[in-house]
Amino acid sequence: SWRVARHLRIEYPGALYHVTARGNDRQSLFRTTEDRLHLLELLAEGLERYEVHLFGYVLMTNHYHLVVQTEHPNLNRFMHYLNTAYTVWTNKRNRRTGHLFEGRYKAIAIQEEGYLLSVTGYVHLNPVRVSQWRSRSIEERMEHVAAYPWSSFRAYTKTMPKGAEPTISCDRAWGELGARNPREGRRQYSSYIHGWLVKEAEEQAKPKGRRELEEFAPLSEARLGCFLGGDEFRDFIQGLLGADESLSQEVVGSKAWRHEVPVAKVLELIASTRNVTVENLRERRRPHPERDLAMYLCRQTAEKSLREIGEAFGIGPAAVGHAVKRGKQRTKEDKRLARSVTKSKETLIRLLET
């Protein structure tokens, strides 16, 4: 049997999660429209910086839900960035101090096949889970879900304008519904949520002893409060945990290899993937696009701090920040360069993991 002292932190490449973060003492996280917009801006930035894919979200008053997939074992770093940056911004804006969030976020690892659809559905139905909406008619509840401005439901059911932030990955949930294209996916997802509300109302109308509401609360089936899936997924997670009980106190999963590799070694690997020399990368001249890209890769792929990168290049953290932005902007403007940088990232990750 497993003994768990606290919620396990399960991290591994490609992990899919449902994440919840709540306000301290159930206080509001969002007081104004600007607050919500700023969190979404930070979310979009974090998705790109940490190479995380977003499958769904909803912002309530005193908490929020995310459904995300991490390409690398870095959920903790992604969430630390998101919540810390938002706390600093909010405290400064409202002239307050102290904690904004109630402890650490809660994350449940989800089996990829067969569970994503129900979890996104659960997330999108949060606006009608509050007390004032539970007794409304099915049509009223459906209209409220569709009209709620602070969730990804619209991305699943309407054609979103280009550049809408943050980007939502809808294809996989649509695929679970059997949709052959986005148009079918949008229609079927809307019908799926409406059908969910109908079935839930039918169960609620039954006598208490005959109700079967478990299917409408998929996260209640999470095992040990940290993962949701079948027996094979359970065996996979147990393989990650191993027999060492101390793992239950820490982030579990792949080793944080990014933190262990010195920046000097990262530079050597970047130089080899970009077909330049380390000496060339360290030359202090302007413009120096390859040097900017090297710092961008140190930041994005090796997740080194601005201070660490600056020490390796002989410049200050602010100058590193500007160089990273220049490298990022170049990859956005030049598709050929973007493909080359993506290939460099993939190669660099393999080399860092070995």
Secondary structure by P-SEA (a helix, b strand, c coil): cccccccccccccccccbbbbbccccccccccaaaaaaaaaaaaaaaaaaccccccccccccccccccccccccaaaaaaaaaaaaaaaaaaaacccccccccbbbbbbbcccccaaaaaaaaaaccccccccccccaaaaaaaaaacccccccccccccccccccccccaaaaaaaccccaaaaaaaaaaaaaaaaaaaaaaaacccccccccccccccccccccccccaaaaaaaaaaacccccccccccccccccccccaaaaaaaaaaaaccccccccccccccaaaaaaaaaaaccccccaaaaaaaacccaaaaaaaaaaaaaaaaacaaaaaaaaaaaaaaaaaaac
